[in-house]
């Protein structure tokens, strides 16, 4: 009787091991999906930061900065028209186009400098995300 118990795996042991293996694979699958989502979010945030920084660099060289009024324009990722303070960039990412909308704002003026910000917004999974860069610009001094 003792010998018959030592012959090998039974069906119950095999099913339990398959069940445990399936649970481990589900956990690995979830971590893979989560990692991919974080990579996409990081790419979008880094791209938005680069775009905002490039517009901030352009703002430092604007001759008409003193003519702009103090405003805090909202950044709308669904904007379709660009103008002197709203800029639209389309970036290709994995066979799809992502729209980044940047808004230039003068948020404070003093006698010798302007505090400006550039907001860049985009949508990821239908949720609005925003990157804001703030800087002081000293007209006539070549930026900072």
N, C-alpha and C positions, 0 to 999 in steps of 0.2 A: 504494500500500500504506500509506503514511503517513496518507493521508486517512481510511481506514477505521478507524483506531485513535482518531481524534479526534471521532467522531460522537456519543458520549454514554457514559452509564454502561452497563456490562455487568451481567450477572446476578450475577456474583461480587461486584462492588463494592456492588450493592444489598443483597445478603444480608449482607455484612460490616457495612454501615451499620445495617441493621435489628438485627443481633446486638448491636452496640455500644449502640444506642438502648435495647434491651431490658435490657441490663446496667445502664445508667444508671437506668431506671425501677425496676428491682428495688432498687437502692440507695436511691432516693427513697422507695419503699414501706416499706422497713425503717426508715428514719429517721422516717417518719410514725408507724409503729406504736410505735416506741421513745418518741417524744415523747408519744403518747397514754398509754402506760403510766406514764411519769414524771408526767404531769399527774394521773392517778388516784391514784398513790402520794402525791403532794404534797397533794392534797385530803384524803385519808384522814389523813395525818400532821397537817395543820393542824387538821382537825376534832377529832382526838384531843387535840391540845394545848389547844384551846379548851375542850373538855369537862373535861380535867384541871384547867385553870386555874379553871374555874367551881366545881368541887368543892373546890379548895384555898381559894378565897374563902369558900365555905360553911363549911369546916373552921375558918377563923379565927374564925367567929362561934359555933361550937358551945359550948354551956354544959357539955356532958358530956365534954369532951375529957380531963379529969383522971380520969375513970372508965375510960377505955380502957386496956387493957394494951399493953405493947410487943409488937408482932407484925410479921411480914413475910409477909402473906398473898399467895399467888400469884394472879396475874391470869389468869383462864381465859376466853377469848373464847367458850367454849361454855356459860357459866353461864346458868341459866334463872331463878334466884331471887335477888331483891334483898333486902338486909337493911340494918342500920345502918352497915355498912362496905363493902358491895358495891352498886354502882349500875349499872343497865342503861339505855342510851340507844339508841333505834333512829333512824337517820338515813336519809332517802331520798336516793338518788343515782342519777340516770339510770334511773329506773323500777325500781330495786331498793332493798331495805332492807338497810342495813349495821348490825350490832349492835356497839356500843362498850360494853365492860364496864370500870367503874372500881372500884378498890379503895383504900380509905383505910387507911393504916397509921401508927401511932405507932412510930417506929423508935428513939427515945431520949427519956428523961425526965430532967430535972434539977430542981433546986429552983425555978427560975424560968422555964423554957421547955420546950417540947416540940419535938422534931425530927420532922416528919411528912412522909410522901410520899403522893402520889396516883399510882397506876399506872393508865393507861388502855390497854386492849389491844383489838385487833380482828384480823380475818383478811383477808388479801388474797391471792387465788389459793391459798387453803388454807394459807398460811404465817402464823403468829402474829407480829404486830408489836406493839410496846409503846412508850408514851411515859411517862416518869416525871418528875414535878415534885416537888422537895424544898424545904421551907421550915421556918423556925423560927417557932413560934407562942408568943407571950407572953400567957398567959391574963390577962384583966382589963385589958389595955392596948390592946384594939381591934386586935389583929393586929400587923403589923410597924410 
